[in-house]
Amino acid sequence: ASASRASVAPGARTARRGAARRVAAQAANSSYVRKHILDLAPYTPIVPFEILSEQLGRAPEDIVKLDANENPYGPPPEVNEALGNLKFPHIYPDPESRALRAALAEECGVSSDCLLVGCGADELIDLLMRVILDPGDVIINTPPTFGMYAFDCAVNAGVVVDVPRFGPEEGFRMDVAGIKEAVAKHKPKLLFLTSPNNPDGSVLPDEDLEELLKLPVLIVLDEAYIEFSGIANSRIKEVETRDNLIVLRTFSKRAALAGMRVGYGAFPKGIVEFMWRAKQPYNVSVAAEVAALAALSNPEYLKDVKEKLVSERDNLFNVLKECPFLSPYPSAANFILCRVDGRDALEVKDALAKEGICVRHYTKPASISGCVRVSVGRPDQTALLKEALTKI
């Protein structure tokens, strides 16, 4: 009897005591953590596909995932073929990603010397801040925009100064005058711009960028969605002739390689040297570089998929506009932001999830609180979304 209790009740007490000790140890050990990290709010990512499947009780194939701006067509067929024929997965990758940088240099019309490849553009954003920011240094952020700029600044003990965009009635355009005032007052090192902007899909006018490039600050132009815009041209070729322009791009959207994590950036000569010094040596895996090169080998496929998504964006906009409780905003990206009228945005998101449709909702900043963002999918996915909107 005693032995029996030892294996059940005392074991449970031991588990509880162990858990309590771990909590106490964590509290004690936290004194070693950098002070600014103790107050860091974790980034909230999209729920992984497999977890979504469990939560919704649906097979992954039965979920219409329109919450993360992923490319629903998948990569060119050459990618799967190349990944299936990997010859040296047991060998460390080229730390300079030379083959991929050479291919990107040819495609972008720039020297490979100014290009750096990362484990997604997210890695390059963080790496840039590690190279540029001392604790307490300032970056200018223009919300609503991509959340990683503020997050990585906090991780690197920087200070974020927000210059909010104008509201939807003015097309979410940036407050150029406000940015100029902030630069003069706070002396920031970095200014982050996104065009088309996530989450609203607005494009930065050329004249605004030209005004901002006159300021004494490093400008990071994030072009993750540039391929879907018919009114904006990439500025990546200008990096070699401007001292304060950095351009970031990604394979996640146009090439459907979000799961492989491949991003790249063009950096001025005086910056790229130190980026190379600080980056992890094997940051881009063998599989990621092989996949990216394979994707670039089929530009016709990439162009065709882009055109399909741009065309479906118009169809999606009309579907959303016809919904009595949604007001979509024009977008030059592969997603559309909508204001939810007369209903709670989270309730709409949850109701759609029960129908197997995943979208993203926002509670902040104020200009997009009560909005949902819907990624552009295939025509059949738009049809399912329309059906679900009618049902809820």
RAFEN-V474244 format. One record per backbone hydrogen bond with DSSP energy under -0.5 kcal/mol. CO is the residue of the C=O (numbers start at 0). NH is the residue of the N-H. Records with the same first field share a line. If there is no record, write none. Layout:
CO: NH / NH
This chain:
0: 4
1: 5
2: 6
3: 7
4: 7 / 9 / 10
7: 11
8: 12
9: 13
10: 14
11: 15
12: 16
13: 17
14: 18
15: 19
16: 20
17: 21
18: 22
19: 23
20: 24
21: 25
22: 26
23: 27
24: 28
25: 29
27: 30
28: 31
29: 32
33: 36 / 37
34: 38
36: 39
42: 44
47: 51
48: 52
49: 53
50: 54
51: 55
52: 56 / 57
58: 61
59: 62
62: 64
63: 65 / 357
65: 374
69: 71
70: 73
75: 78 / 79
76: 80
77: 81
78: 82
79: 83
80: 84
81: 84
82: 85
87: 90
93: 96
96: 100
97: 101
98: 102
99: 103
100: 104
101: 105
102: 106
103: 107
104: 108 / 109
110: 113
111: 114
113: 266
115: 264
117: 119 / 262
118: 122
119: 122 / 123
120: 124
121: 125
122: 126
123: 127
124: 128
125: 129
126: 130
127: 131
128: 132
133: 136
136: 158
137: 188 / 189
138: 140 / 160
139: 191
140: 162
142: 164
145: 148
146: 150
147: 151
148: 152
149: 153
150: 154
151: 155
152: 157
153: 156
156: 135
158: 138 / 160
159: 161
160: 140
161: 163
166: 169 / 171
167: 170
169: 172
172: 165
173: 175
174: 178
175: 179
176: 180
177: 181
178: 182
179: 183
180: 184
181: 185
182: 186
188: 217
189: 139
190: 192 / 219
192: 221
196: 198 / 200
200: 331
201: 195 / 196
202: 204
204: 208
205: 209
206: 210
207: 211
208: 212
210: 213
211: 214
214: 216
217: 190 / 219
218: 220 / 245
219: 192 / 221
220: 222 / 247
221: 194
222: 225
224: 227
225: 228
227: 229
234: 237
235: 238
236: 239
237: 240 / 241
238: 241
241: 244
243: 218
245: 220
246: 265
247: 222
248: 263
250: 256
251: 70 / 257
256: 259 / 260
261: 250
262: 117
263: 248
264: 115
265: 246
267: 270 / 271
268: 272
270: 273 / 274
271: 275
272: 276
273: 277
274: 278
279: 282
282: 284
284: 288
285: 289
286: 290
287: 291
288: 292
289: 293
290: 294
291: 295
292: 296
294: 297
297: 301
298: 302
299: 303
300: 304
301: 305
302: 306
303: 307
304: 308
305: 309
306: 310
307: 311
308: 312
309: 313
310: 313 / 314
311: 315
312: 316
313: 317
314: 318
315: 319
316: 320
317: 321
318: 322
319: 322
322: 325
324: 340
326: 338
333: 375
335: 373
336: 328
337: 371
338: 326 / 340
339: 341
343: 347
344: 348
345: 349
346: 350
347: 351
348: 352
349: 353
350: 354
351: 354 / 356
352: 355
355: 63 / 357
356: 358
357: 65
359: 372
361: 369 / 370
364: 367 / 368
365: 368
367: 370
369: 339
370: 361
371: 337
372: 359 / 374
373: 335
377: 381
378: 382
379: 383
380: 384
381: 385
382: 386
383: 387
384: 388
385: 389
386: 390
387: 391
